[in-house]
Amino acid sequence: MGENSIRTLDGLIEAAERITIAVHTHPDGDAAGSGAALLSYLRERRGKDAVLLLPDPLPDSLTFVLPRDGVMVYEEAPETACGRIAASDLLFGMDFNAFDRTGGAEIPLRESRAEKVLFDHHLSPDRAAFDLVFSRTEVSSACEILFDTLLALPDIAGDAGKLPAACTYALMTGMTTDTNNFANSVFPGTLRMASALLAAGTDRDDILARLYNRYRENRFRLMGYLLSEVLRITPEGVAYMILRKEDQLRFNMRQGETEGFVNLPLGIDRVRMSLFLTEQEDHFRVSVRSKKGTSANRMAASRFHGGGHELAAGGKLYFPADIPGPDDAQAYILKGIEGFFEG
């Protein structure tokens, strides 16, 4: 994060008349948190006409981090969203490494003539698609990169107390979720960020209550069922759970309510890696987590068209392209695991 980049960013913000902030599909806490934090800063601190664009709706468990206005959902009003993108002279990409992670908004975002700025902590950012890139992998979250950048801007000058309260609240939320409440991806800068946000008055107790103590009962019923009836562990120490559509309907699950399930088997001593597959219309959405020494990123990239971080990654398993149908997922997993560890 050089001085030239900070000066350039400050100049882009100052000159912009309309700003749009985009995040990835199926937005998680870090996407929502970084997007909402930047939105708050731009509107409250810089007085800018800014909106946050979500490709699809947030899970109910995360909507508390969003403001009452200034948020658009592409899936719900694509023509309005495209008009906003076209009218913007500055675009921000938050928590994704390429525009293909933005779903239906990809083409209008990619083809926009606006200046484009990226904040991301994933591997291999598409630098050619952006005019300015803030990218580091050895951080907890996109929120941490954004926090460091905001502190470096002249109007904040290193004082987190100058950031709007909604901004610090959203930053703490995103960082908390992407570290699994400080259980992974924690670096020295992560703790410095948390300390500064607390000193600025951020109500972390409220964030934790909203994130972890307001689930519906259905979530826990499904969790018990998965752990007792569905969980399998291979001789290699790979745990996997496959959540089929019929079980999602049976437990009346909503988007985002299975967040964190993939981490549960890692509490078992002999488990080296955990896979969680959720059936969608023509594919499984795959979450991969691992313990140190086993690469979740390599598994996701080599078996599930995905990638991510060394210990936390994701991807997809398509049918019929990869497997004939949903019933064949277990056989695919077992074959992929065997070849993975042999390699």
C-alpha positions as CSV (number, residue, x, y, z in Angstrom):
1,M,0.0,0.0,0.0
2,G,2.2,2.8,-1.3
3,E,1.7,6.5,-0.9
4,N,1.1,6.8,-4.7
5,S,-1.8,4.4,-4.5
6,I,-3.3,6.2,-1.5
7,R,-3.0,9.6,-3.3
8,T,-4.6,8.1,-6.4
9,L,-7.5,6.6,-4.5
10,D,-8.1,9.9,-2.6
11,G,-8.1,11.7,-5.9
12,L,-10.5,9.2,-7.6
13,I,-13.0,9.6,-4.7
14,E,-12.8,13.4,-4.6
15,A,-13.4,13.6,-8.4
16,A,-16.2,11.1,-8.5
17,E,-19.9,12.2,-8.8
18,R,-21.5,8.7,-8.7
19,I,-20.0,5.7,-7.0
20,T,-21.1,2.1,-7.1
21,I,-19.7,-0.6,-4.7
22,A,-20.1,-4.2,-5.9
23,V,-19.6,-7.5,-4.0
24,H,-19.6,-11.1,-5.0
25,T,-22.6,-13.5,-5.4
26,H,-24.0,-15.1,-2.3
27,P,-22.4,-12.3,-0.2
28,D,-21.0,-13.4,3.1
29,G,-20.1,-11.3,6.2
30,D,-16.9,-10.0,4.7
31,A,-18.5,-8.9,1.4
32,A,-21.4,-7.3,3.2
33,G,-19.2,-5.8,5.9
34,S,-16.6,-4.3,3.5
35,G,-19.2,-3.0,1.2
36,A,-21.3,-1.4,3.9
37,A,-18.2,0.1,5.6
38,L,-17.0,1.7,2.4
39,L,-20.6,2.9,1.7
40,S,-20.7,4.6,5.1
41,Y,-17.3,6.2,4.7
42,L,-18.1,7.6,1.2
43,R,-21.5,8.9,2.1
44,E,-21.0,10.2,5.7
45,R,-17.3,11.3,5.6
46,R,-16.9,12.3,1.9
47,G,-20.5,13.4,1.1
48,K,-20.7,11.2,-2.0
49,D,-23.6,9.8,-4.0
50,A,-22.8,6.1,-3.4
51,V,-24.7,2.9,-3.5
52,L,-23.9,-0.7,-2.6
53,L,-24.8,-3.3,-5.2
54,L,-25.5,-6.9,-4.1
55,P,-25.8,-9.5,-6.9
56,D,-28.4,-11.3,-4.8
57,P,-30.0,-10.8,-1.4
58,L,-28.1,-11.2,1.9
59,P,-29.0,-14.0,4.3
60,D,-31.4,-12.7,6.9
61,S,-28.7,-13.2,9.5
62,L,-26.5,-10.5,7.9
63,T,-29.0,-7.8,7.0
64,F,-28.4,-6.0,10.2
65,V,-25.1,-4.7,8.8
66,L,-26.8,-2.8,6.0
67,P,-28.1,0.8,6.1
68,R,-31.8,1.5,5.5
69,D,-31.1,3.0,2.1
70,G,-28.4,3.1,-0.5
71,V,-28.4,-0.6,-1.2
72,M,-29.5,-2.3,-4.5
73,V,-30.0,-6.0,-5.3
74,Y,-29.2,-6.7,-9.0
75,E,-31.3,-9.9,-9.0
76,E,-34.4,-8.0,-8.0
77,A,-34.0,-5.0,-10.4
78,P,-31.4,-5.7,-13.1
79,E,-32.4,-2.8,-15.3
80,T,-32.2,-0.3,-12.5
81,A,-28.9,-1.7,-11.4
82,C,-27.5,-1.6,-14.9
83,G,-28.5,2.0,-15.2
84,R,-26.7,2.8,-12.0
85,I,-23.6,1.1,-13.1
86,A,-23.7,2.9,-16.5
87,A,-24.1,6.3,-14.7
88,S,-21.2,5.7,-12.3
89,D,-17.8,7.2,-12.8
90,L,-16.2,5.2,-10.1
91,L,-16.7,1.5,-9.3
92,F,-15.4,-0.5,-6.3
93,G,-15.1,-4.3,-6.2
94,M,-15.1,-5.7,-2.7
95,D,-14.0,-9.2,-1.6
96,F,-13.7,-10.8,-5.1
97,N,-10.7,-11.3,-7.4
98,A,-12.5,-11.1,-10.8
99,F,-15.8,-9.8,-12.2
100,D,-17.0,-13.3,-12.9
101,R,-17.7,-13.6,-9.2
102,T,-20.5,-11.0,-9.5
103,G,-23.1,-13.1,-11.2
104,G,-25.5,-11.3,-13.5
105,A,-23.8,-8.0,-12.9
106,E,-20.5,-9.2,-14.4
107,I,-21.0,-7.8,-17.9
108,P,-22.2,-4.3,-17.1
109,L,-19.5,-4.0,-14.4
110,R,-16.8,-5.2,-16.7
111,E,-17.9,-3.1,-19.7
112,S,-18.3,0.1,-17.6
113,R,-16.1,3.0,-18.6
114,A,-15.8,4.1,-14.9
115,E,-12.5,4.0,-13.0
116,K,-12.4,0.7,-11.2
117,V,-10.8,-0.1,-7.8
118,L,-10.5,-3.5,-6.2
119,F,-10.1,-4.5,-2.5
120,D,-9.5,-8.2,-2.1
121,H,-7.6,-10.8,-0.2
122,H,-8.0,-13.8,-2.5
123,L,-5.3,-15.4,-4.7
124,S,-4.7,-14.2,-8.3
125,P,-6.7,-10.9,-8.6
126,D,-7.5,-9.9,-12.2
127,R,-5.4,-6.8,-12.1
128,A,-5.9,-6.0,-15.8
129,A,-9.7,-5.4,-15.1
130,F,-9.0,-2.7,-12.5
131,D,-7.3,0.7,-12.6
132,L,-6.2,0.4,-8.9
133,V,-5.8,-2.8,-6.8
134,F,-5.4,-3.2,-3.1
135,S,-4.7,-6.9,-2.7
136,R,-3.0,-8.9,0.1
137,T,-3.5,-12.5,1.0
138,E,-1.9,-12.5,4.4
139,V,-4.8,-10.7,6.0
140,S,-8.0,-11.8,7.7
141,S,-10.4,-10.3,5.3
142,A,-11.2,-7.6,2.7
143,C,-12.4,-5.6,5.7
144,E,-8.9,-5.6,7.1
145,I,-7.4,-4.3,3.8
146,L,-10.1,-1.6,3.6
147,F,-9.5,-0.6,7.2
148,D,-5.8,-0.1,6.6
149,T,-6.5,1.8,3.5
150,L,-9.0,4.1,5.1
151,L,-6.6,4.9,7.9
152,A,-4.0,5.9,5.3
153,L,-6.3,8.4,3.6
154,P,-5.5,12.1,4.5
155,D,-8.9,12.8,6.1
156,I,-8.6,9.9,8.5
157,A,-4.8,10.2,9.1
158,G,-4.5,7.0,11.2
159,D,-7.3,7.8,13.6
160,A,-10.0,5.1,13.5
161,G,-12.2,7.4,15.7
162,K,-12.7,9.6,12.7
163,L,-14.5,6.8,10.8
164,P,-18.3,6.9,10.9
165,A,-19.8,4.5,13.6
166,A,-21.6,2.5,10.9
167,C,-18.3,2.1,9.1
168,T,-16.4,0.7,12.1
169,Y,-19.4,-1.5,13.0
170,A,-19.4,-3.1,9.5
171,L,-15.7,-3.5,9.5
172,M,-15.7,-5.4,12.8
173,T,-18.6,-7.6,11.5
174,G,-16.8,-8.6,8.3
175,M,-13.5,-9.3,10.0
176,T,-15.3,-11.3,12.8
177,T,-17.1,-13.6,10.3
178,D,-14.1,-14.2,8.0
179,T,-12.0,-15.2,10.9
180,N,-14.8,-17.4,12.3
181,N,-14.7,-15.2,15.4
182,F,-10.9,-15.2,15.6
183,A,-10.6,-19.0,15.1
184,N,-8.6,-18.8,11.8
185,S,-6.9,-16.4,9.5
186,V,-5.8,-14.2,12.4
187,F,-2.6,-12.1,11.8
188,P,-1.0,-9.4,14.0
189,G,-2.7,-6.7,11.9
190,T,-6.1,-8.4,12.6
191,L,-5.7,-7.9,16.3
192,R,-4.5,-4.4,15.9
193,M,-7.5,-3.7,13.8
194,A,-9.9,-5.2,16.4
195,S,-8.2,-3.2,19.1
196,A,-8.5,0.1,17.2
197,L,-12.2,-0.6,16.4
198,L,-12.9,-1.3,20.0
199,A,-11.1,1.8,21.1
200,A,-13.2,3.8,18.6
201,G,-16.4,2.6,20.4
202,T,-17.5,-0.3,18.2
203,D,-20.1,-2.5,20.0
204,R,-18.6,-5.9,19.5
205,D,-21.0,-7.5,22.0
206,D,-23.9,-6.4,19.8
207,I,-22.3,-7.8,16.7
208,L,-21.7,-11.2,18.3
209,A,-25.3,-11.4,19.6
210,R,-26.6,-10.6,16.1
211,L,-24.3,-13.0,14.4
212,Y,-24.4,-16.0,16.6
213,N,-27.4,-15.8,19.0
214,R,-30.3,-15.1,16.7
215,Y,-30.6,-18.2,14.6
216,R,-33.9,-20.0,14.0
217,E,-34.5,-23.4,15.7
218,N,-34.5,-25.1,12.3
219,R,-30.8,-24.5,11.9
220,F,-29.9,-26.5,15.0
221,R,-32.3,-29.3,14.1
222,L,-30.6,-29.6,10.7
223,M,-27.1,-29.4,12.3
224,G,-28.0,-32.3,14.6
225,Y,-29.3,-34.3,11.7
226,L,-26.2,-33.7,9.6
227,L,-23.8,-34.6,12.3
228,S,-25.7,-37.7,13.4
229,E,-26.9,-39.1,10.1
230,V,-25.0,-37.5,7.2
231,L,-21.4,-36.9,8.3
232,R,-18.9,-39.4,6.9
233,I,-15.1,-39.5,7.6
234,T,-12.7,-41.3,5.2
235,P,-9.6,-43.2,6.3
236,E,-7.6,-40.3,5.0
237,G,-9.2,-38.0,7.6
238,V,-11.5,-36.1,5.3
239,A,-15.0,-35.4,6.7
240,Y,-17.8,-34.6,4.2
241,M,-21.5,-33.8,4.5
242,I,-23.9,-33.6,1.5
243,L,-27.0,-31.5,2.0
244,R,-29.7,-32.6,-0.5
245,K,-32.6,-30.5,-1.6
246,E,-35.1,-32.6,0.1
247,D,-33.4,-32.0,3.5
248,Q,-33.3,-28.3,2.8
249,L,-37.0,-28.4,2.3
250,R,-37.6,-30.7,5.2
251,F,-35.9,-28.3,7.6
252,N,-37.2,-25.2,5.8
253,M,-33.7,-23.8,5.5
254,R,-33.1,-20.3,4.3
255,Q,-30.1,-18.8,2.4
256,G,-27.1,-18.5,4.7
257,E,-28.4,-20.6,7.6
258,T,-25.8,-23.4,7.0
259,E,-22.9,-20.9,7.3
260,G,-20.2,-22.4,9.4
261,F,-21.4,-26.0,9.2
262,V,-18.3,-26.9,7.2
263,N,-16.1,-26.0,10.2
264,L,-17.8,-28.4,12.7
265,P,-16.0,-31.6,11.8
266,L,-12.6,-29.9,12.2
267,G,-13.1,-30.3,15.9
268,I,-12.5,-34.0,15.5
269,D,-8.9,-34.9,16.1
270,R,-8.4,-37.2,13.1
271,V,-10.1,-34.9,10.6
272,R,-7.7,-33.1,8.3
273,M,-10.2,-31.6,5.9
274,S,-13.9,-30.9,5.8
275,L,-16.1,-30.7,2.7
276,F,-19.7,-29.4,2.8
277,L,-21.8,-29.8,-0.3
278,T,-25.2,-28.0,-0.7
279,E,-27.4,-29.1,-3.6
280,Q,-28.5,-26.3,-6.0
281,E,-30.5,-26.4,-9.3
282,D,-27.7,-27.8,-11.5
283,H,-24.7,-28.1,-9.1
284,F,-23.5,-28.5,-5.6
285,R,-22.0,-25.5,-3.9
286,V,-18.9,-26.8,-2.2
287,S,-17.2,-25.4,0.9
288,V,-13.7,-26.7,1.9
289,R,-11.9,-26.1,5.2
290,S,-8.7,-27.8,6.4
291,K,-6.2,-27.9,9.2
292,K,-2.6,-26.6,8.7
293,G,-0.6,-28.9,6.5
294,T,-3.5,-29.8,4.2
295,S,-4.5,-27.5,1.4
296,A,-8.2,-26.6,1.1
297,N,-7.3,-24.3,-1.8
298,R,-5.7,-27.1,-3.8
299,M,-8.6,-29.4,-3.2
300,A,-11.1,-26.7,-4.3
301,A,-9.0,-25.8,-7.4
302,S,-8.3,-29.4,-8.6
303,R,-11.6,-31.0,-7.9
304,F,-14.3,-28.3,-7.7
305,H,-13.6,-25.6,-10.2
306,G,-12.8,-23.2,-7.3
307,G,-10.1,-21.9,-5.0
308,G,-9.6,-19.5,-2.2
309,H,-7.2,-19.5,0.8
310,E,-4.9,-22.3,1.9
311,L,-7.2,-23.4,4.7
312,A,-10.5,-22.0,3.5
313,A,-11.8,-22.4,-0.1
314,G,-14.8,-23.1,-2.2
315,G,-16.1,-24.3,-5.5
316,K,-18.8,-26.1,-7.4
317,L,-19.6,-29.6,-8.6
318,Y,-21.8,-29.6,-11.7
319,F,-24.2,-32.2,-13.0
320,P,-24.2,-33.6,-15.6
321,A,-20.8,-32.0,-16.6
322,D,-18.9,-33.4,-13.6
323,I,-21.2,-36.1,-12.3
324,P,-24.4,-37.6,-13.9
325,G,-26.6,-36.4,-11.0
326,P,-26.8,-35.5,-7.3
327,D,-26.7,-39.2,-6.3
328,D,-23.2,-39.5,-7.7
329,A,-21.6,-36.9,-5.5
330,Q,-20.4,-39.2,-2.8
331,A,-18.6,-41.5,-5.3
332,Y,-16.9,-38.4,-6.9
333,I,-15.8,-37.2,-3.5
334,L,-14.3,-40.5,-2.5
335,K,-12.4,-40.9,-5.9
336,G,-11.2,-37.3,-5.7
337,I,-9.9,-37.7,-2.1
338,E,-8.0,-40.8,-3.0
339,G,-6.3,-39.2,-6.0
340,F,-5.7,-36.0,-4.1
341,F,-3.7,-37.6,-1.3
342,E,-1.9,-39.9,-3.7
343,G,-0.7,-36.7,-5.5
